[in-house]
């Protein structure tokens, strides 16, 4: 695949798509054709999205996956997909369906089959899971919740800066779908990890991540062990869930670029 390959960035819950700006610039400079579409209902800016949370209410994993599938259908070739958090789960679904040529999943949301949800992860998700009615709502994190879930490896000042700059309401439904995935025969969080004929996948974990601890990403990697397709796994020690946005974003972006180059993209 030529370096002009499209790259689709997929953000996670509670962050706006414009948080990928640094990545877009780096990938464009490297010769790719990147884009970062928001969720259905996202405004063009953080401010607009905060003003209209009702636009995101009720959206689930399947709704979001369908929206990115539609976007990809308009591209000239299969893209590389790079997702963070819930976006990392969606990226794996797109790769498994043959919609994407390769995928990088950073701090990826827990897929069905990972049997243990650490208590620290449940605490991180309490903003959504604390009330059953949140399944049908768009909900926001406060600065304290963001500090615990995203900014725990950062200074107080940097965590607050990222919170003020990038956080938006997110649909509550995906958090419930992930939490209940192993209790149901079918789940929107399911990914076919046994496929041999799919593109390469890189799973990236943060060693200090509270929302998706490294053990969860390792367990997801282990689920792919029966596949002959390429699945690589890397941990950035001491990094938290904010690592695509914070002062160390470049390390993660450069590692992703180097890996894509090693896979011929």
N, C-alpha and C positions, 0 to 999 in steps of 0.2 A: 504493500500500500504506500502511495506517495505521501510525502509530508503535508500535502494539501488536504489530507483527510479531515473531515469535520470532527469536532470534539464537542460533545454535549455535556455540560456540567449540571448536576442535579443537587440542589441544596436540601438540607434537612429541616426538621421542624424548628420553628422559632427563629429562623434566620432568613434574611432576604437574599434573593438571587444576586443582587449587586455586591454581596460579600465576596463573590468570585472575581472581582475586578482585577486584582493583582495576577491571578491565575490566567485570566483571559489575555492579559498583556504579555505574560511570559510565553504562553503557548503560541500566540500569534507571532511573536518574535522568533520562535523556533520553527515557524513555517506551517503551522496548523491553521485550521479555520474554526475557531472556537465560538461557542455561544452558550448562554446561561439563561434558558427560559425559566420563568417562575411557575409556581403552581397556578392552576385555574383559580381565579379570584384574587391572586396577588396584584397589588397595584404596581405601577411603574417605579415607585419609590418606597422607601421605608415609611415615610410619613403617610403616604396615601394608604398603604396597607394597614397601618395602625388605625387610621380613621374609619376603615370599613371591614372590621373583622368578620362581619356576617357573611361576606362573600366566600369565606373559607369553611364555614360551618358545615359539618356533615361529610366532608370529603374523606374517603378512605384510600387505602393503598391501591386498590384496583382502579379507582378514579384517577389517581395521580399517574399510575403506570400507563393508563390509556391515553392520558394527555401527552405524555412524553412519546409514546408510540406514534401518535398522530403527528407530532412535530417531526419525528425522525422520518416518517413516511414522505415528507416533503424534501428531504435531502437527496443529493445526487448519488451518494454511496452510503453504505452502512457506517455509522460513526463509531468512534471511541466514546464510551460513556464514563464519566468520572463523577461519583456520587459521594456525598458526605452524610453520615448518620442515616436517617430514613432514606436519603438519596442513594446511599450505598446499597441498601436492600433493593431499591428499585433498579439500580444499575445491574445487580445480579439477575433480577427477573428478566430484564431486557436482553442480557447476554444469553441466558438459558433459552429464551424464545427465538434466538437467531436474529433479533432486531439490531443488535450491536456487534461490531467486529472484535472488540476487546473492552475490558472494563477494569477500572480501578475503584475499589470500594474502601473509603477511608472512615474509620470509626463506624463501620456499617451496622445498621439496625439488625437486631437479632432475627434470624430466619427460623422457620419452623424446623424442629429437629434438634436444636440446641436446647438441652433439657433443663438446664439450671439457670435461673435468673438471679444473680447475686442480690442480696438485700440492699447493697448500695445503689444498684440500678433501680430497684423499686422506689427507693427514696428519691432518686433523681427524677423519676417519672411521676411523682406524686401530684405534681401540678395538674396533670391530665387525669390520672387514675383515682384521685381522691374522691371524686363525686361521679356516680354513674351517669348523671345528666351531661357531663362533659363530653360524652361520646358524640353528642349532636351539636356541640358548640365549637367555636374557635376560642382558644384560651391563650393567655399570655403568661410569661414568666415575670416574676419581679426580680430585682437586682440580687436579692439573697439567693433565690433559686438558681439564677444564672451563675452566680459565683460558685455554688456547690456543684452544679452539673457540668458547666462549661469551663469556668475560670479558676478551678481549684489549683491548677499548676502555675497560675499567674499571680502577679502582685494585685493588691486590691485596686490600685489605680488603673491597671490595664484591663482588668476584668470589667470595671465600671465603664471604661471607655468603649469597649466592645459592646457591652450591653446597650449603652446609649446610642451607638452608631448603627447597629445591625439587627437588633431583635425586633421581631414582629409577632403578631398572633399566629398560632398554628392550629390546624384542625385537631380536635382531640381524638377522633375515631382511630387513627393509625396506632396510637399508643395502646388502646384497648385490643386492637387486632393482633398486635405483636404479643401482648401479655397473655392472650387467650389462645395463641396459635397451637400449642401442644395439647390443648384440651378438646380440639375439634378435628374431625377427620380431614376436612378441607379448610384451608386458611389462605387469605390473601398474602400472608407472610411466607408461604411455601415457595421453594425454589427447587427445581430438579437438579440436584448436585451430582447425578450419576452420568450425565451426558459426556460422551467422548468427542462428539462432533460439535464443539463450540469454540469460540475464541478464547484467548488467554485471559486470566483473571488475576489481579493482584489485590490482596486483602491487607490493609494497613491498620495497625492498632496503635493507640497511645498508651504507654505503660502506666500512666496515672489517670486514665480516663474513668470517670465515675459513671457516665451514662452507658457506655459500652466498654466494660473492662476488657483487658487483653485476653482473659480466659474465654470470654464469649467469642471473640474473633478467632482465637485458636480452635475452639470447638467447631466453629463454622468451617474453618480450613480443613479440619479432620473429616467433616462430612463429605468433602470433595475427594477424599483419598481413593475412592474406587474409580474415579474418572481418569482416563488417560490424557485428557486435555490439561494444558498448563494451568496450575494454580499455585501462586506464590504467596508467601506470607511474610510480613515484616513488622517489627515493633520499634517504635521510637520511644526509648526509655524516658520516663519523666514527663511525657507530654500528655496533655489533657484533651478534652473533647473540642476545645477551641482551636486545634492546631492548624486548621485550614485558614484561619483568620488572624491569629496572633502574631507576635514578633518573629516566630519561627516558621511561618508559612512557607518561606522559600525552600527550606530544607525538604519539606514534604513534596512540594511541587517539583523540585529538581530530581528527587528520587523517582517520582512518578514518570517524569520525562525520560530519565535514563532507562527505566524499566521498559517503557514503550519502545524506545530505540532498540533495546536488546531483543524485543519480540518482533522486530522488523516493521514497526509502525513509525 
